[in-house]
Amino acid sequence: MYRYDEFDERFVRERVAQFADQVARRLDGSLSDDEFKPLRLKNGLYLQLHAYMLRIAVPYGTLNSRQLRQLAHIAETFDRGYGHFTTRQNLQFNWPKLKDVPEILNLLADVEMHCIQTSGNCIRNVTADQFSGVAADEVEDPRPTAELIRQWSSLHPEFVWLPRKFKIAVTGAEHDRAAIKAHDIGLKVLRHPETGEIGYEVLVGGGLGRTPMIGKVVRDFLPKDELLAYLEAVMRVYNAEGRRDNKFKARVKILVHETGTEEFIRRVEAEYALLDGPTINAPTEEVERIARYFAPPPYATMPEASEALAKARTADPVLDRFVEQNGFPHKQPGYIALTVSLKPIGGIPGDMTHDQMKAFADIAERYSFDELRVTHSQNLVLPHVAQDDVPAVFEALKAAGIATANAGLVTDIIACPGLDYCALATARSIGVAQEISKTFGDEARQREVGPLQIKISGCINACGHHHVGHIGILGIEKSGKENYQITVGGDASENAALGERVGPGIDGEDVPGAIEALVATYMAEREDGETFIDTVKRAGLDPFKESFTAYVAAKTGAPVAGEVA
């Protein structure tokens, strides 16, 4: 893991002191709410429906146990006893009091954390594959790249007031687990097919929200040592030409779309040719210094498979299901990565209590080389667990109430906070997610359905990534009521696709039944070995539209298309 140096410490402490003074002036009335707003947003502090919300940066989703314990302390002392993990691999506190925020920021700084650039029109937290450094399909660990970008982008003087927020994701694997095609910039580490040199495929212009788009390839291969200068060229073109007259058209995806991909590439390459690369790109020794922070932990030498774990799985079907569903193959013999679901049946996706945080910190410290990861699907990962230790880890997770064996299944639902918290939301997300989870709560049924990603957003800003859900749910306000649009066929992987609507909007209480109808269609249509998304891509949307239409007709009494009323 990356370790702060003296510059990092001074940088964060000075920022905390500045914001503490700004908060004091807001509390005594010296600053109006309008004057205070841009200052608080630059420190990750939002004003939501009922209270302030503080968003903490978790760079590329990596934490240690000391940091998680501090987050638990903050949740217990200054919030309502829990935190919420987000699709940006960050953590949010939903109930802090303004007067307490400076103290919270100082506590975060004590464990090398902060809230800088978690809001505002700047380069946000850089995200990465949650299995970075352990996945067998990885060309190179993307975290050093993510850290390099974090250092380059932190308070970059030219990019602190962009036309709109800007998000970057990095993956180092063949299988995209970081959703890079749904980001403003997506980077894929790869080898040059002829020379074997390490470099990047660069995508620009992805993003969801009001106008969802899949990122476009702007460089098939960018040499690794040219990364920062090329990113600078992309950012300069966007900063100069991105629209500031309309926030709904201000993202870089709109610029790429309106100028055309080829013309956008031409402008970036022209800007790139003007830059003095050596003064922007990181020296080789600095790149190597950063990479050393991400060296593998001191693994023990062990056989490929654990006999002890095999016996324990045979003796305990519950453990067996957990390992089968939540386990991820590790490239180090004798080890496994474990996804820890924050989606208990009927629970709130992404929420974790302070007691669970403390328990999980102990587990990570003892069994995962003091390291844990946050995923963009709002779960956690223990990246380095010895297979021999899995039974003990499972018992500890059960005791903490976080041993649900549903990673990647129909109840592993992504959901934004929605109208329960967010001032921008137009419909609830949490309650819908809870009802779907309970509808499919039976473990045997979940396993029979297999991998299925449901994603829910409470407004068109799409913080729940509904556009790229295998089944997406968008809540909007319609005629004074909450109305939900259902899409099918979205995909956040290397085969990225946007889902398409299968019919008219429906009431919230009808959503679980609609999902059942769509799942039943998949079960009837699927061929051997097909997942939900496989079946959609082979069979097309028509069967799903028909079943959805029939479901809506049965609920409303309206005739199915083609029937005589």
Stockholm file with secondary structure:
# STOCKHOLM 1.0

chainA/1-565         MYRYDEFDERFVRERVAQFADQVARRLDGSLSDDEFKPLRLKNGLYLQLHAYMLRIAVPYGTLNSRQLRQLAHIAETFDRGYGHFTTRQNLQFNWPKLKDVPEILNLLADVEMHCIQTSGNCIRNVTADQFSGVAADEVEDPRPTAELIRQWSSLHPEFVWLPRKFKIAVTGAEHDRAAIKAHDIGLKVLRHPETGEIGYEVLVGGGLGRTPMIGKVVRDFLPKDELLAYLEAVMRVYNAEGRRDNKFKARVKILVHETGTEEFIRRVEAEYALLDGPTINAPTEEVERIARYFAPPPYATMPEASEALAKARTADPVLDRFVEQNGFPHKQPGYIALTVSLKPIGGIPGDMTHDQMKAFADIAERYSFDELRVTHSQNLVLPHVAQDDVPAVFEALKAAGIATANAGLVTDIIACPGLDYCALATARSIGVAQEISKTFGDEARQREVGPLQIKISGCINACGHHHVGHIGILGIEKSGKENYQITVGGDASENAALGERVGPGIDGEDVPGAIEALVATYMAEREDGETFIDTVKRAGLDPFKESFTAYVAAKTGAPVAGEVA
#=GR chainA/1-565 SS CCCCCHHHHHHHHHHHHHHHHHHHHHHTTSSCHHHHHHHHHTTTEEECSSSEEEEECCGGGEECHHHHHHHHHHHHHHSSSEEEECTTSCEEESCCCGGGHHHHHHHHHHTTCCCTTSSSSSBCCCEECTTTTTCTTBSSCSHHHHHHHHHHHTTCTTSSSCSSCBCEEEECBSSCSSCGGGSSEEEEEEECTTTCCEEEEEEECCBCTTSCBCCEEEEEEEEGGGHHHHHHHHHHHHHHHSCSSCGGGCSHHHHHHHHCHHHHHHHHHHHHHHSCHHHHSCCHHHHHHHHHTTCCCCCCCCCSSCHHHHHHHHHCHHHHHHHHHHEEECSSTTEEEEEECSCCTTSCTTEEEHHHHHHHHHHHHHHSTTCEEECTTSCEEEEEEEGGGHHHHHHHHHHHTCCCCCTTSTTCCEECCGGGTCSSCSSCSHHHHHHHHHHTCCHHHHHHHCSCCEEEESSTTCTTCGGGSSEEEEEEEETTEEEEEEEECCBCSTTCBCCEECSSCEEGGGHHHHHHHHHHHHHHHCCTTCCHHHHHHHHCSHHHHHHHHHHHHHHHCCCCTTSCC
#=GC SS_cons         CCCCCHHHHHHHHHHHHHHHHHHHHHHTTSSCHHHHHHHHHTTTEEECSSSEEEEECCGGGEECHHHHHHHHHHHHHHSSSEEEECTTSCEEESCCCGGGHHHHHHHHHHTTCCCTTSSSSSBCCCEECTTTTTCTTBSSCSHHHHHHHHHHHTTCTTSSSCSSCBCEEEECBSSCSSCGGGSSEEEEEEECTTTCCEEEEEEECCBCTTSCBCCEEEEEEEEGGGHHHHHHHHHHHHHHHSCSSCGGGCSHHHHHHHHCHHHHHHHHHHHHHHSCHHHHSCCHHHHHHHHHTTCCCCCCCCCSSCHHHHHHHHHCHHHHHHHHHHEEECSSTTEEEEEECSCCTTSCTTEEEHHHHHHHHHHHHHHSTTCEEECTTSCEEEEEEEGGGHHHHHHHHHHHTCCCCCTTSTTCCEECCGGGTCSSCSSCSHHHHHHHHHHTCCHHHHHHHCSCCEEEESSTTCTTCGGGSSEEEEEEEETTEEEEEEEECCBCSTTCBCCEECSSCEEGGGHHHHHHHHHHHHHHHCCTTCCHHHHHHHHCSHHHHHHHHHHHHHHHCCCCTTSCC
//
